[in-house]
Amino acid sequence: LLAQSPEEARKRLEADKGRLDASEKRSKALQADLDKLAAERERINARLVETGKLIQQHESQLGLIESKLEELDIQERQLRGTLQQRHGTISALLAALQRMGRNPPPVMITRREDALTMVRSAMLLSSAFPELRVQAEGLAKELADLSQVTKSGRAERTKLTAEKMRHDEARIRLAALQDEKRRSSTQQQAELHGVRQEVARIARSVEEMTDFLKR
């Protein structure tokens, strides 16, 4: 400093003050950016938490739907089996009645007991047929209702799966954005640290130059 003239010292002082002012402005701008980044990261984190909860809810609902669909599938198989049995029995009764109609017992050569037995059998078959038919129709309706419930359940599963996929994609995008903000924050923190060191160095230079000019 002693080798400088007062005029050189004044010029250097003015230059240092200009650099100090610019560095302080840069420091404030960086701090403002960092505050903004911190707020953005906080908002992103809140959205990530919310999205994670929605995904968990969808997974839970999907689990319940899957369990319900499995139960409905079991009921449907049981109903179909019972309905097939009813149809088989009805078909057998119809065949028996048709055979009786086509092959009546000859009255002249058949015992009275045989004829009565056949009449009673025909009456029993005829009375059983309407009852079985009503049961089969009831089973068919129950099966149709069950199929409709199953269809609705599968549609709901498809809808929930699509929503879960959308939230999964949103979570991936948010995580990538959060990572980008984190890297940007780290870079600006490093730059701010350097600028503040520069501010401190220039401030010392200004102080020294001011003292020199006073002396």
C-alpha positions in Angstrom: 0.0 0.0 0.0 2.9 2.4 0.9 4.1 2.2 -2.7 0.8 3.6 -4.0 0.1 7.3 -4.4 -3.1 8.8 -2.9 -4.6 9.1 -6.4 -3.9 5.4 -7.2 -5.3 4.4 -3.8 -8.5 6.4 -4.5 -9.0 4.8 -7.9 -8.4 1.4 -6.4 -10.9 2.2 -3.6 -13.6 3.2 -6.1 -13.0 0.1 -8.1 -13.2 -2.1 -5.0 -16.4 -0.4 -3.9 -17.9 -1.1 -7.3 -16.8 -4.7 -7.1 -18.1 -4.9 -3.6 -21.5 -3.5 -4.5 -21.8 -6.0 -7.5 -20.7 -8.9 -5.3 -23.2 -8.0 -2.6 -26.0 -7.7 -5.1 -25.0 -11.1 -6.5 -25.0 -12.6 -3.0 -28.5 -11.3 -2.3 -29.7 -12.6 -5.7 -28.2 -16.0 -5.0 -29.8 -16.1 -1.5 -33.2 -15.2 -3.0 -32.8 -18.0 -5.6 -31.9 -20.4 -2.8 -34.9 -19.4 -0.7 -37.1 -19.8 -3.8 -35.6 -23.2 -4.5 -36.1 -24.3 -0.9 -39.8 -23.3 -1.1 -40.2 -25.2 -4.4 -38.5 -28.3 -2.9 -40.8 -28.1 0.1 -43.9 -27.9 -2.2 -42.6 -30.8 -4.4 -41.9 -32.9 -1.2 -45.5 -32.2 -0.1 -46.8 -33.3 -3.5 -44.6 -36.4 -3.3 -46.0 -37.3 0.1 -49.6 -36.8 -1.1 -49.0 -38.8 -4.3 -47.5 -41.6 -2.2 -50.6 -41.7 0.0 -52.8 -41.8 -3.1 -50.8 -44.7 -4.5 -51.1 -46.6 -1.2 -54.8 -46.0 -1.2 -55.1 -47.3 -4.7 -53.0 -50.4 -3.9 -55.2 -51.1 -0.9 -58.4 -50.7 -2.9 -57.0 -52.9 -5.7 -56.1 -55.5 -3.1 -59.7 -55.5 -1.8 -61.1 -55.6 -5.4 -58.8 -58.5 -6.3 -60.0 -60.5 -3.2 -63.7 -59.7 -4.1 -63.2 -60.8 -7.7 -61.6 -64.1 -6.6 -64.7 -64.7 -4.4 -67.0 -63.8 -7.2 -65.2 -66.1 -9.6 -65.6 -69.0 -7.1 -69.3 -68.2 -6.7 -69.7 -68.0 -10.5 -68.0 -71.4 -11.0 -70.2 -73.0 -8.3 -73.4 -71.4 -9.8 -72.4 -72.6 -13.3 -71.8 -76.1 -12.0 -75.2 -76.2 -10.2 -76.9 -74.8 -13.2 -75.4 -77.4 -15.4 -76.6 -80.1 -13.0 -80.1 -78.7 -13.1 -80.0 -78.6 -16.9 -78.7 -82.2 -17.0 -81.5 -83.3 -14.7 -84.2 -81.5 -16.7 -82.8 -83.0 -19.9 -83.0 -86.5 -18.4 -86.6 -85.9 -17.2 -87.6 -84.6 -20.6 -86.0 -87.6 -22.3 -87.8 -90.0 -19.9 -91.1 -88.3 -20.5 -90.6 -88.5 -24.3 -89.7 -92.2 -24.1 -92.9 -92.8 -22.1 -94.9 -91.0 -24.7 -93.4 -92.9 -27.6 -93.4 -96.3 -25.9 -96.6 -96.7 -23.9 -97.1 -100.2 -22.3 -99.4 -102.5 -24.2 -102.6 -102.8 -22.1 -103.4 -106.4 -23.1 -100.0 -107.9 -22.2 -99.0 -105.7 -19.3 -99.9 -106.3 -15.7 -102.0 -103.8 -13.9 -99.3 -103.1 -11.4 -96.8 -102.2 -14.2 -99.2 -99.8 -15.8 -99.9 -98.1 -12.4 -96.1 -97.8 -11.7 -95.5 -96.2 -15.1 -98.4 -93.7 -14.6 -97.1 -92.8 -11.2 -93.5 -92.4 -12.6 -94.8 -90.1 -15.4 -96.8 -88.0 -12.8 -93.7 -87.6 -10.6 -91.5 -86.7 -13.5 -94.1 -84.2 -14.8 -94.4 -82.5 -11.4 -90.6 -82.4 -10.9 -90.0 -80.8 -14.2 -91.6 -77.4 -13.5 -89.9 -77.2 -10.1 -86.5 -77.9 -11.6 -87.2 -75.4 -14.4 -88.0 -72.7 -11.9 -84.8 -73.5 -9.9 -82.8 -73.4 -13.2 -84.3 -70.0 -14.2 -83.5 -68.7 -10.7 -80.0 -69.9 -10.9 -79.6 -68.3 -14.4 -80.8 -65.0 -13.1 -78.5 -65.2 -10.1 -75.6 -66.0 -12.4 -76.5 -63.0 -14.7 -76.6 -60.7 -11.6 -73.3 -62.1 -10.4 -71.7 -61.7 -13.9 -72.8 -58.0 -13.8 -71.2 -57.5 -10.4 -68.0 -59.1 -11.6 -68.0 -57.0 -14.7 -68.4 -53.8 -12.6 -65.6 -55.0 -10.3 -63.3 -55.6 -13.2 -64.1 -52.2 -14.7 -63.3 -50.6 -11.3 -60.1 -52.5 -11.2 -59.1 -51.2 -14.6 -59.9 -47.7 -13.6 -57.9 -47.9 -10.4 -55.0 -49.5 -12.1 -54.9 -46.6 -14.7 -55.1 -44.0 -11.9 -52.3 -45.8 -10.0 -50.1 -45.8 -13.1 -50.8 -42.1 -13.5 -49.8 -41.4 -10.0 -46.7 -43.6 -10.3 -45.6 -41.6 -13.3 -46.3 -38.4 -11.5 -44.2 -39.6 -8.5 -41.3 -40.4 -10.9 -41.6 -36.9 -12.5 -41.7 -35.2 -9.1 -38.7 -37.2 -7.8 -36.7 -36.2 -10.9 -37.7 -32.6 -10.5 -36.8 -32.7 -6.8 -33.4 -34.1 -7.7 -32.9 -31.4 -10.3 -33.8 -28.7 -7.7 -31.4 -30.3 -5.2 -28.5 -30.2 -7.7 -29.3 -26.6 -8.6 -29.4 -25.7 -4.9 -26.1 -27.4 -4.3 -24.5 -25.5 -7.1 -25.9 -22.2 -6.0 -24.8 -22.8 -2.4 -21.3 -23.3 -3.6 -21.4 -20.2 -5.7 -22.9 -18.2 -2.8 -20.1 -19.4 -0.6 -17.5 -18.2 -3.1 -19.3 -14.8 -3.6 -19.4 -14.3 0.2 -15.7 -15.0 0.5 -15.1 -12.5 -2.3 -17.3 -9.9 -0.5 -15.3 -10.4 2.6 -12.0 -10.1 0.8 -13.0 -6.9 -1.1 -14.5 -5.4 2.1 -11.1 -5.9 3.8 -9.4 -4.2 0.8 -11.8 -1.3 1.0 -11.2 -0.9 4.7 -7.4 -1.0 4.3 -7.5 1.5 1.4 -9.8 3.8 3.4 -7.4 3.7 6.4 -4.4 4.3 4.1 -6.0 7.4 2.6 -6.9 8.7 6.1 -3.3 8.4 7.2 
